[in-house]
Amino acid sequence: MNKKAQIEIIGLMLIIILLTVLAVVFLRLTMKPASESTAEARQSIIASTTIDSIIKTSYNEKTFESLIYDCYQATNCNILEQEINKIMPKLMLKKQYYLIFASDDNIFLELGQNCLGIQANNPYIINSIPFKISLKLC
């Protein structure tokens, strides 16, 4: 009887060790941090939605689309620049950014500091003119 009890205890211990190893492997895989490509995709989505949010905003009953068009036409970008400088720190939570407004690959307004980071390029047509707004998150 003694030998049979010892074999059962050894078998039970092996099962417990096996379950412990499986639990450690499972926890290791589920607690793994997000991959770099997932983080980059998230930042790209944030940059793109930020651009869309800016475009849909208005200032003194004028849309940002009209402010962008005015800036492009008359090179008077003071209001657009001031308002974006007010908005961006609230949206980006004090993160660095680089915002570019361009038409036909001619940049007419740059805000922030150029840096390495994830960039979103959103095309828009405002008053029949194609614009590209790029936001780089640093």
N, CA, C and O of each residue as an XYZ file, in Angstrom:
552
protein
N       0.803     -1.191      0.000
C       0.000      0.000      0.000
C       0.853      1.266      0.000
O       0.507      2.269     -0.624
N       1.942      1.196      0.693
C       2.804      2.354      0.812
C       3.348      2.797     -0.540
O       3.386      3.987     -0.853
N       3.774      1.801     -1.346
C       4.334      2.113     -2.636
C       3.270      2.708     -3.577
O       3.563      3.622     -4.347
N       2.059      2.195     -3.509
C       0.961      2.697     -4.338
C       0.621      4.142     -3.972
O       0.349      4.948     -4.862
N       0.630      4.484     -2.698
C       0.354      5.861     -2.245
C       1.443      6.815     -2.706
O       1.158      7.953     -3.082
N       2.700      6.352     -2.680
C       3.811      7.189     -3.134
C       3.698      7.485     -4.636
O       3.963      8.611     -5.057
N       3.317      6.513     -5.436
C       3.158      6.701     -6.872
C       2.015      7.685     -7.154
O       2.133      8.527     -8.044
N       0.930      7.588     -6.415
C      -0.190      8.519     -6.586
C       0.221      9.948     -6.227
O      -0.164     10.894     -6.914
N       0.987     10.107     -5.174
C       1.456     11.439     -4.763
C       2.390     12.014     -5.830
O       2.297     13.198     -6.153
N       3.278     11.201     -6.373
C       4.190     11.666     -7.432
C       3.379     12.068     -8.665
O       3.671     13.091     -9.285
N       2.393     11.298     -9.019
C       1.538     11.639    -10.161
C       0.787     12.936     -9.938
O       0.683     13.762    -10.845
N       0.269     13.116     -8.749
C      -0.437     14.360     -8.408
C       0.497     15.559     -8.459
O       0.111     16.632     -8.924
N       1.721     15.381     -7.983
C       2.702     16.487     -8.016
C       3.063     16.844     -9.451
O       3.226     18.020     -9.774
N       3.190     15.832    -10.319
C       3.488     16.101    -11.728
C       2.356     16.882    -12.384
O       2.605     17.795    -13.171
N       1.135     16.532    -12.070
C      -0.015     17.265    -12.616
C      -0.007     18.709    -12.128
O      -0.263     19.622    -12.913
N       0.278     18.930    -10.863
C       0.318     20.291    -10.302
C       1.434     21.102    -10.956
O       1.233     22.272    -11.279
N       2.611     20.498    -11.157
C       3.728     21.191    -11.812
C       3.360     21.543    -13.246
O       3.632     22.654    -13.700
N       2.750     20.615    -13.956
C       2.335     20.863    -15.342
C       1.318     22.002    -15.417
O       1.435     22.880    -16.272
N       0.321     21.994    -14.528
C      -0.670     23.079    -14.509
C      -0.021     24.421    -14.167
O      -0.408     25.447    -14.727
N       0.941     24.433    -13.276
C       1.647     25.666    -12.902
C       2.424     26.215    -14.097
O       2.385     27.416    -14.363
N       3.126     25.346    -14.813
C       3.886     25.780    -15.993
C       2.930     26.340    -17.049
O       3.212     27.386    -17.634
N       1.823     25.673    -17.298
C       0.840     26.165    -18.275
C       0.265     27.516    -17.852
O       0.071     28.392    -18.695
N      -0.006     27.698    -16.572
C      -0.532     28.965    -16.079
C       0.486     30.086    -16.261
O       0.115     31.199    -16.635
N       1.758     29.812    -16.005
C       2.802     30.828    -16.175
C       2.930     31.221    -17.653
O       3.046     32.404    -17.971
N       2.910     30.237    -18.550
C       2.994     30.526    -19.987
C       1.783     31.337    -20.436
O       1.931     32.304    -21.184
N       0.599     30.960    -19.993
C      -0.612     31.691    -20.351
C      -0.541     33.142    -19.874
O      -0.840     34.059    -20.640
N      -0.149     33.356    -18.624
C      -0.043     34.719    -18.091
C       1.020     35.524    -18.830
O       0.840     36.718    -19.068
N       2.099     34.892    -19.185
C       3.166     35.580    -19.912
C       2.665     36.073    -21.271
O       2.970     37.192    -21.683
N       1.908     35.244    -21.950
C       1.394     35.624    -23.268
C       0.308     36.684    -23.187
O       0.248     37.563    -24.048
N      -0.547     36.627    -22.184
C      -1.629     37.610    -22.085
C      -1.154     38.939    -21.530
O      -1.783     39.963    -21.794
N      -0.089     38.961    -20.786
C       0.413     40.208    -20.198
C       1.443     40.887    -21.091
O       2.011     41.911    -20.711
N       1.689     40.334    -22.262
C       2.673     40.882    -23.184
C       2.232     42.273    -23.637
O       1.070     42.454    -24.000
N       3.138     43.267    -23.625
C       2.742     44.615    -24.045
C       2.407     44.644    -25.542
O       2.807     43.767    -26.308
N       1.661     45.680    -25.925
C       1.249     45.832    -27.320
C       2.480     45.957    -28.212
O       3.475     46.576    -27.834
N       2.401     45.376    -29.369
C       3.534     45.424    -30.286
C       3.725     46.850    -30.800
O       2.838     47.697    -30.688
N       4.894     47.084    -31.358
C       5.224     48.416    -31.855
C       4.310     48.818    -33.011
O       3.927     49.983    -33.127
N       3.963     47.862    -33.858
C       3.093     48.188    -34.992
C       1.687     48.552    -34.526
O       1.034     49.393    -35.144
N       1.212     47.933    -33.447
C      -0.101     48.278    -32.899
C      -0.079     49.695    -32.356
O      -1.028     50.451    -32.568
N       0.980     50.066    -31.662
C       1.097     51.420    -31.111
C       1.169     52.446    -32.239
O       0.586     53.525    -32.135
N       1.883     52.113    -33.321
C       1.981     53.028    -34.467
C       0.625     53.188    -35.146
O       0.263     54.291    -35.556
N      -0.112     52.115    -35.265
C      -1.445     52.188    -35.884
C      -2.370     53.062    -35.050
O      -3.143     53.850    -35.595
N      -2.293     52.925    -33.735
C      -3.119     53.759    -32.864
C      -2.761     55.233    -33.025
O      -3.648     56.084    -33.103
N      -1.462     55.538    -33.075
C      -1.056     56.936    -33.228
C      -1.499     57.486    -34.579
O      -1.891     58.649    -34.675
N      -1.442     56.674    -35.606
C      -1.894     57.112    -36.925
C      -3.385     57.430    -36.912
O      -3.816     58.420    -37.504
N      -4.166     56.600    -36.242
C      -5.612     56.845    -36.133
C      -5.868     58.115    -35.334
O      -6.733     58.912    -35.699
N      -5.128     58.311    -34.250
C      -5.288     59.531    -33.439
C      -4.961     60.762    -34.272
O      -5.685     61.755    -34.215
N      -3.879     60.710    -35.045
C      -3.498     61.846    -35.883
C      -4.574     62.142    -36.923
O      -4.932     63.301    -37.133
N      -5.082     61.119    -37.562
C      -6.102     61.300    -38.592
C      -7.398     61.878    -38.016
O      -7.977     62.795    -38.598
N      -7.852     61.355    -36.890
C      -9.082     61.874    -36.288
C      -8.889     63.281    -35.734
O      -9.837     64.064    -35.692
N      -7.684     63.603    -35.315
C      -7.410     64.968    -34.854
C      -7.548     65.958    -36.005
O      -8.120     67.035    -35.838
N      -7.027     65.596    -37.163
C      -7.167     66.464    -38.343
C      -8.640     66.643    -38.684
O      -9.088     67.760    -38.944
N      -9.390     65.553    -38.685
C     -10.828     65.644    -38.985
C     -11.553     66.519    -37.967
O     -12.461     67.268    -38.329
N     -11.164     66.431    -36.710
C     -11.788     67.258    -35.662
C     -11.500     68.734    -35.884
O     -12.375     69.581    -35.705
N     -10.279     69.031    -36.270
C      -9.917     70.437    -36.520
C     -10.747     70.994    -37.676
O     -11.276     72.102    -37.590
N     -10.858     70.227    -38.746
C     -11.605     70.680    -39.926
C     -13.063     70.964    -39.588
O     -13.649     71.897    -40.138
N     -13.656     70.186    -38.702
C     -15.076     70.331    -38.373
C     -15.332     71.405    -37.321
O     -16.484     71.675    -36.983
N     -14.287     72.012    -36.808
C     -14.429     73.043    -35.787
C     -14.759     74.373    -36.461
O     -14.443     74.585    -37.631
N     -15.397     75.262    -35.708
C     -15.690     76.590    -36.247
C     -15.141     77.656    -35.302
O     -14.893     77.407    -34.122
N     -14.961     78.847    -35.861
C     -14.437     79.981    -35.118
C     -15.236     81.209    -35.534
O     -15.227     81.585    -36.707
N     -15.926     81.838    -34.585
C     -16.742     83.036    -34.874
C     -17.604     82.845    -36.116
O     -17.585     83.665    -37.034
N     -18.354     81.760    -36.129
C     -19.283     81.427    -37.208
C     -18.594     81.166    -38.553
O     -19.254     81.167    -39.592
N     -17.284     80.944    -38.541
C     -16.543     80.554    -39.746
C     -15.974     79.164    -39.503
O     -15.455     78.869    -38.426
N     -16.076     78.327    -40.507
C     -15.499     76.995    -40.368
C     -13.988     77.064    -40.563
O     -13.472     78.014    -41.151
N     -13.298     76.068    -40.073
C     -11.855     76.015    -40.295
C     -11.538     75.803    -41.764
O     -10.473     76.201    -42.236
N     -12.459     75.177    -42.490
C     -12.268     75.052    -43.932
C     -12.132     76.425    -44.579
O     -11.259     76.636    -45.421
N     -12.997     77.357    -44.186
C     -12.908     78.700    -44.766
C     -11.651     79.429    -44.284
O     -11.060     80.202    -45.038
N     -11.239     79.193    -43.040
C     -10.000     79.804    -42.551
C      -8.785     79.258    -43.310
O      -7.843     79.997    -43.599
N      -8.815     77.967    -43.627
C      -7.728     77.373    -44.410
C      -7.718     77.960    -45.814
O      -6.659     78.292    -46.346
N      -8.892     78.087    -46.412
C      -8.982     78.671    -47.755
C      -8.504     80.125    -47.749
O      -7.766     80.538    -48.644
N      -8.917     80.894    -46.753
C      -8.461     82.287    -46.649
C      -6.948     82.358    -46.490
O      -6.294     83.209    -47.093
N      -6.402     81.472    -45.688
C      -4.958     81.437    -45.481
C      -4.249     81.113    -46.798
O      -3.222     81.712    -47.118
N      -4.788     80.185    -47.541
C      -4.203     79.796    -48.824
C      -4.288     80.936    -49.843
O      -3.323     81.190    -50.564
N      -5.431     81.622    -49.909
C      -5.642     82.667    -50.904
C      -4.887     83.958    -50.595
O      -4.196     84.506    -51.454
N      -5.025     84.431    -49.372
C      -4.503     85.760    -49.047
C      -3.212     85.721    -48.236
O      -2.680     86.767    -47.864
N      -2.723     84.556    -47.968
C      -1.562     84.363    -47.096
C      -1.718     85.078    -45.756
O      -0.728     85.452    -45.129
N      -2.971     85.267    -45.318
C      -3.251     85.821    -43.999
C      -3.674     84.653    -43.112
O      -4.837     84.250    -43.090
N      -2.703     84.131    -42.391
C      -2.931     82.907    -41.626
C      -2.960     83.150    -40.124
O      -2.930     82.197    -39.346
N      -3.018     84.406    -39.706
C      -2.920     84.709    -38.278
C      -4.039     84.065    -37.458
O      -3.767     83.449    -36.428
N      -5.289     84.198    -37.898
C      -6.413     83.648    -37.127
C      -6.322     82.129    -37.079
O      -6.478     81.527    -36.017
N      -6.070     81.507    -38.232
C      -5.946     80.055    -38.293
C      -4.817     79.572    -37.377
O      -4.991     78.620    -36.617
N      -3.689     80.220    -37.453
C      -2.537     79.841    -36.632
C      -2.825     80.015    -35.142
O      -2.495     79.142    -34.341
N      -3.435     81.131    -34.770
C      -3.757     81.375    -33.355
C      -4.732     80.338    -32.817
O      -4.543     79.828    -31.713
N      -5.762     80.023    -33.573
C      -6.767     79.082    -33.101
C      -6.215     77.650    -33.003
O      -6.528     76.918    -32.064
N      -5.413     77.275    -33.958
C      -4.822     75.933    -33.892
C      -3.837     75.845    -32.736
O      -3.747     74.810    -32.076
N      -3.103     76.913    -32.487
C      -2.183     76.915    -31.340
C      -2.930     76.853    -30.013
O      -2.367     76.414    -29.010
N      -4.185     77.284    -29.992
C      -5.007     77.144    -28.784
C      -5.567     75.724    -28.656
O      -5.630     75.169    -27.559
N      -5.968     75.153    -29.776
C      -6.632     73.854    -29.783
C      -5.652     72.699    -29.551
O      -5.933     71.805    -28.754
N      -4.529     72.710    -30.227
C      -3.627     71.560    -30.222
C      -3.126     71.152    -28.841
O      -3.098     69.955    -28.556
N      -2.732     72.072    -27.972
C      -2.297     71.606    -26.641
C      -3.402     70.878    -25.881
O      -3.123     69.980    -25.086
N      -4.647     71.261    -26.123
C      -5.766     70.573    -25.452
C      -5.987     69.188    -26.049
O      -6.294     68.244    -25.321
N      -5.836     69.058    -27.357
C      -6.046     67.770    -28.013
C      -4.875     66.816    -27.812
O      -5.077     65.616    -27.623
N      -3.671     67.333    -27.853
C      -2.488     66.481    -27.811
C      -1.942     66.258    -26.407
O      -0.947     65.554    -26.236
N      -2.580     66.848    -25.403
C      -2.145     66.688    -24.018
C      -0.650     66.993    -23.861
O       0.096     66.234    -23.244
N      -0.248     68.104    -24.428
C       1.124     68.629    -24.334
C       2.158     67.783    -25.061
O       3.350     67.908    -24.780
N       1.732     66.914    -26.002
C       2.668     66.181    -26.838
C       3.131     67.098    -27.968
O       2.416     68.019    -28.364
N       4.309     66.843    -28.471
C       4.825     67.616    -29.599
C       4.113     67.171    -30.888
O       3.716     66.014    -31.028
N       3.965     68.108    -31.809
C       3.307     67.798    -33.078
C       3.893     68.678    -34.168
O       4.564     69.673    -33.893
N       3.627     68.294    -35.407
C       4.036     69.073    -36.573
C       2.880     69.023    -37.553
O       2.566     67.965    -38.099
N       2.246     70.169    -37.775
C       1.046     70.263    -38.602
C       1.380     71.046    -39.865
O       1.946     72.138    -39.802
N       1.021     70.474    -41.016
C       1.335     71.082    -42.309
C       0.058     71.233    -43.120
O      -0.738     70.300    -43.226
N      -0.129     72.416    -43.692
C      -1.211     72.681    -44.633
C      -0.564     72.907    -45.996
O       0.320     73.751    -46.140
N      -1.013     72.140    -47.000
C      -0.407     72.254    -48.322
C      -1.471     72.113    -49.397
O      -2.532     71.526    -49.185
N      -1.149     72.674    -50.565
C      -1.976     72.496    -51.748
C      -1.031     72.311    -52.926
O      -0.103     73.098    -53.109
N      -1.261     71.285    -53.717
C      -0.391     70.954    -54.848
C       1.073     70.860    -54.420
O       1.963     71.361    -55.107
N       1.308     70.224    -53.296
C       2.646     70.030    -52.725
C       3.355     71.338    -52.367
O       4.561     71.339    -52.120
N       2.619     72.443    -52.338
C       3.175     73.720    -51.874
C       2.672     73.966    -50.455
O       1.474     74.131    -50.224
N       3.591     73.987    -49.533
C       3.229     74.198    -48.127
C       2.979     75.689    -47.913
O       3.825     76.527    -48.228
N       1.804     76.003    -47.372
C       1.522     77.412    -47.094
C       1.420     77.720    -45.609
O       1.345     78.890    -45.232
N       1.414     76.691    -44.745
C       1.422     76.927    -43.302
C       1.986     75.709    -42.590
O       1.571     74.579    -42.845
N       2.943     75.952    -41.690
C       3.531     74.897    -40.864
C       3.428     75.331    -39.409
O       3.747     76.471    -39.070
N       2.985     74.427    -38.558
C       2.867     74.713    -37.129
C       3.530     73.596    -36.341
O       3.455     72.430    -36.729
N       4.173     73.943    -35.245
C       4.875     72.964    -34.426
C       6.292     72.788    -34.906
O       6.791     73.561    -35.724
N       6.937     71.759    -34.386
C       8.333     71.493    -34.735
C       8.431     70.176    -35.480
O       7.826     69.179    -35.085
N       9.202     70.179    -36.567
C       9.385     68.961    -37.338
C      10.133     67.940    -36.487
O      11.090     68.279    -35.791
N       9.690     66.697    -36.551
C      10.262     65.662    -35.703
C      10.038     64.307    -36.352
O       9.366     64.194    -37.378
N      10.607     63.292    -35.742
C      10.341     61.924    -36.179
C       9.092     61.439    -35.473
O       8.936     61.648    -34.270
N       8.212     60.802    -36.199
C       6.991     60.306    -35.580
C       6.027     59.767    -36.612
O       6.340     59.699    -37.800
N       4.869     59.391    -36.152
C       3.816     58.852    -37.009
C       3.083     60.015    -37.662
O       2.736     60.988    -36.991
N       2.847     59.922    -38.958
C       2.225     61.015    -39.700
C       0.945     60.539    -40.376
O       0.889     59.445    -40.937
N      -0.077     61.382    -40.310
C      -1.328     61.139    -41.033
C      -1.477     62.239    -42.076
O      -1.280     63.418    -41.780
N      -1.826     61.849    -43.292
C      -2.035     62.796    -44.388
C      -3.481     62.676    -44.839
O      -3.890     61.652    -45.387
N      -4.246     63.725    -44.606
C      -5.655     63.696    -44.989
C      -5.886     64.671    -46.142
O      -5.555     65.851    -46.025
N      -6.448     64.195    -47.251
C      -6.779     65.083    -48.367
C      -8.176     65.695    -48.185
O      -9.098     65.040    -47.698
N      -8.303     66.931    -48.577
C      -9.592     67.637    -48.524
C      -9.728     68.468    -49.788
O      -8.738     68.897    -50.381
N     -10.967     68.684    -50.187
C     -11.242     69.615    -51.283
C     -12.076     70.741    -50.701
O     -13.188     70.539    -50.213
N     -11.499     71.940    -50.768
C     -12.171     73.125    -50.231
C     -12.306     74.116    -51.379
O     -11.309     74.545    -51.960
N     -13.529     74.472    -51.697
C     -13.820     75.382    -52.820
C     -13.121     74.928    -54.103
O     -12.493     75.731    -54.793
N     -13.232     73.661    -54.411
C     -12.688     73.034    -55.620
C     -11.161     73.005    -55.677
O     -10.591     72.742    -56.736
N     -10.498     73.268    -54.563
C      -9.039     73.222    -54.522
C      -8.626     72.053    -53.616
O      -9.088     71.957    -52.480
N      -7.762     71.173    -54.116
C      -7.320     70.050    -53.276
C      -6.276     70.511    -52.247
O      -5.298     71.177    -52.585
N      -6.509     70.145    -51.012
C      -5.579     70.455    -49.928
C      -5.140     69.152    -49.280
O      -5.863     68.156    -49.294
N      -3.962     69.180    -48.723
C      -3.482     68.052    -47.929
C      -3.070     68.602    -46.565
O      -2.256     69.521    -46.465
N      -3.646     68.022    -45.531
C      -3.296     68.422    -44.175
C      -2.589     67.233    -43.531
O      -3.132     66.130    -43.465
N      -1.384     67.475    -43.065
C      -0.570     66.420    -42.463
C      -0.329     66.742    -41.005
O      -0.017     67.879    -40.650
N      -0.473     65.747    -40.173
C      -0.196     65.898    -38.740
C       0.766     64.798    -38.334
O       0.482     63.611    -38.491
N       1.904     65.212    -37.811
C       2.907     64.272    -37.331
C       2.941     64.344    -35.809
O       3.136     65.418    -35.238
N       2.753     63.211    -35.158
C       2.806     63.137    -33.702
C       4.201     62.668    -33.291
O       4.699     61.647    -33.766
N       4.807     63.430    -32.411
C       6.181     63.129    -31.996
C       6.199     62.313    -30.728
O       7.270     61.966    -30.231
